[in-house]
Amino acid sequence: MKLSVENLATSKITGGRRVPLKTRRKYDMDRFPNEAVSGPQVTVTRQVRANHTKTGLKTIDTVNLAIAGGKVKKTKILKVLENATNSDYQRRGVISKGAILETEDGKCRVVSRPGQQGQVNAILIK
């Protein structure tokens, strides 16, 4: 039975050094989540893998609302009603995919990922 190598700092029983199976890569790094909240629009651009850029939202005050008939209307966000992703997000008013927003035209559900895509798209709830 082969045991897993936990401590690479120690030497082998034979006296040789331990070599990791894989080294750390830059794409393995983690970063803080980008959580969009209601307010005047502020975007952030960051570099991602393969020298691409990704635009995310820090704050946003409008939403692209899809209305029946294939029309899209830009409306103002009044407040975040609920967020099933996380109860803490709901308390803080974070806008994420699946969040229910109160707008000037009524309730809507977010279908985009504001922290990743840089826009808030939503559909009207009856």
Sequence and secondary structure as in RCSB ss.txt:
>XXXX:A:sequence
MKLSVENLATSKITGGRRVPLKTRRKYDMDRFPNEAVSGPQVTVTRQVRANHTKTGLKTIDTVNLAIAGGKVKKT
KILKVLENATNSDYQRRGVISKGAILETEDGKCRVVSRPGQQGQVNAILIK
>XXXX:A:secstr
       TTSB TTS B   SS   GGG       EEESS EEEEEEEGGGEEEEEEEEE EEEEEETTTEEEEE
EEEEEEE TT HHHHHHTEE TT EEEETTEEEEE S HHHHSS EEEE  
